């Protein structure tokens, strides 16, 4: 097992928690726990509109968030975090899924895809319009 070498920067404290402590504590359950933690975080910081998500992401230091596509049952966001290497983005995906579900009133799940060459993450929200919550 090789240790990750941290880069010292303005986000160092955040990176320690996010990339080292959480992954060590959560182990193989990291993805599942972070997704549900993101949903829980959304309940504690409810938005009135998904247009507010970009400001929240900036303040939380998640990165720059823009809407790529918005449809009736699908929304796609592009996230430009300050780091994409060796990071799970389930927290951000769960946060957006819960916000969309609360705002729209229908079951919503999120899927994320890291695009390493562009140093961004695509987060797709899928809403089941047959499943009211």
N, C-alpha and C positions, 0 to 999 in steps of 0.2 A: 504494500500500500504506500503510495507516495502522497506526501502532504502538499496541499495547494500553497503556492507562494503568494501571499497577499500583496497587492499594490497599494502603496500609501498614497491616498488622495483625500479630497474633501469629503468623500463618502465612506471613509474607512470604517467608522463606527457602525454604520448601517450594514456595510459588507460583512463585517465580523459576525454580526447577529444573523444576517440573512444567509450567508454562504457557508459559514462554519458551524455556528452553534446550532441553528435549526436543523441542518442536515445531519449533524451528529446525534442530536436528541431524537429526531423523528425517524432516522434510518430509512428502511424500505417503505415506510408509510408517509414519507415526506409529501408526495404528490397529493394523496387523499386528504391529509390533514390540512395542508396549505389551502386547498380548494375550499374546504368547509370553513377554515379560518377566514378566508376572503368573504364568504357569504355572511359570516358572523360580523365581520368588520362593516359590511354594508348595512347591516341592521343597526349598528351603533352610529353610523354616519350616513343617514339616509339622504339621498338626493331627490330633488323635485323633478328633475329632468336629466336625461343622460348627457345633455349639453354641458352640465356642470362637472362631468367626470374628468374632463381634461384639467380643470383647475385643481380638483382633488388630487389627481395623479401627480401634478407638479408639486403641490404642497407636501404630499407624502413621500416625495422623491422616488416615485415609481418610474418616472420618465415622462416624455412628451407623448400624449395620446391624441390621435386624430381619427375621425370617422372616415373609413374608406368607402363603405357602402351601407345603405339603410333601406331595408325592405320590410314588408309586412311581418314575415316570420323569421327574418335573418338580418343581423347587423354584423358588420365587420369593422374592427378597429385596428389601427396600426399603432404599436407602442415602440417608441425609441427610448429604451432605458439607457442609463449611462454604462451598463454592462450587460452582455448577453451570454458570455462564456460561462459554462458550468453553473447555470442558474435555472431554477424551476420557476415558471411564471403562473403556477396554479393559483397563487394568492390573488393576483390581479384578475385572472379569469373568473374566479369565484366571486370576487367583488362586483364585477360588471354583470355577471349572470343574475345575482341577487337583486341588484339595482333595477335591471330590466324587468325582472319578475315582479318586483314590488310596484314599479311604475305602470307596467302594462296589465298586470293581473293574471298573467298566464305563465305556466311552467316554462322556465328558460334554463338552458345549460350552455356552458361555454367550452370551447376547444381552442387551444393555443398552439401555434407553430412558430418555432424560432427560425428566422431567416438569417443565418450567420453572415453571409456575404454582405448583406445590407445592414447588419447590426440592428435588426428590428424583430419585433414579434407581432404576428397576426393573431388577433383574438376574434374568433367567430362565435356569435351568440345565436343559438337556435331556439326559437320559441314554438311550443306546441299549442296552437290556437284552439285545440280541442280540450285542453287541460287547464281549467281555471283554478286559481289558488285563492 
